[in-house]
């Protein structure tokens, strides 16, 4: 990471026991334990720890270029409240692009289209609604007010940005397959939970205020 280009760099830990925390500490990166378990809680912990105007979330899995973190600031300065490093737009690469069948990519694009069709009234529609490599302003995050429970945070931020008519953008990033480890977000159970969030959001009413 280009560490000299950021005001703060820190890690949010969900309970690592493999030496990750110790390694980060030796690299001079503070590590903070989540106050609650779950992906949504990790974002909230990151937000609460920051003293900056905007926050970039980066997952160091080795699947996306670290230098892409530098593409966020110009978009924040242009007035964006939410910025996504997209694997699904022109100039990007999804790890499934080398295959004939792309279930994950197609499902994410479909989910993004569905969310935009229901809630977007103006501005850009996000194609990669489930990519954690993203950034948001502190003011925008507070307005979007996502839940601190569950794993729907990425989709929540997209939907809430539509409902609040906040400026949003994507830029292309190039994803490669994981070199090690496996995702904990299995397709079927994760998909069911995300659909549950959409249903709950619909029940609140398309035009109802964000609370």
C-alpha positions, 0 to 999 in steps of 0.5 A: 500500500502507498502508506505515505498518501494517507492520513491514517492506516489501521486494521479492523480485526474480527478475531484472527488467530493466525499471526496476522495481527502480530505481523501488522503491528510489526509493520507499524499498523495499529490493529483494533478489535471489532466491537461486534462480530460480522461484516457490517460491524467491521465497517462501523468499527472502521468508521468509528476509528477514523478522524478523516473526512473519508474512509477507504476500505481495502481487503488485503487478499491479494486479489486487487491492485493496492495502488488502486486506493489512490483513485478514490480521493479525486472522486471524493473531491468531486463530491461523491459520497460513495465510491466503488472499485468495480470489477464489472464495468468497462476496463475492469476485470472480474476473476470469472471473466476467463470462464464461459459461465460467470454465476457470481459476476452475473448475479452481482450485476443483476442484484445491482440492476434490481436495486437501481431499478427500485430505488435510483431516481438519478445519477449513476447506478452501481454495477458492483454492489457487493465489492468490499473495496470501496470508500465513503465520506464520513458525512455520507456514511452517517446519512446512509446509516447502515445496520451494524449487524449482518453482512449486507453492508455493501448492498445497503450503502448502494441502496441508501445512496439511491434513496438519499440521492447522494452522488456515487461513482465507480472506477475499474479495478482488475481482480485476480483469483485468490492465491490462498484461503477461501471466502467465508461468504458462500453464495447460497446463504449469503444470497438469501441474507441479501434478498432478506435485506432487499425485502426488509427495505421494500417493506419500509417503502420505496420513498420512506425516510432512512432511519 
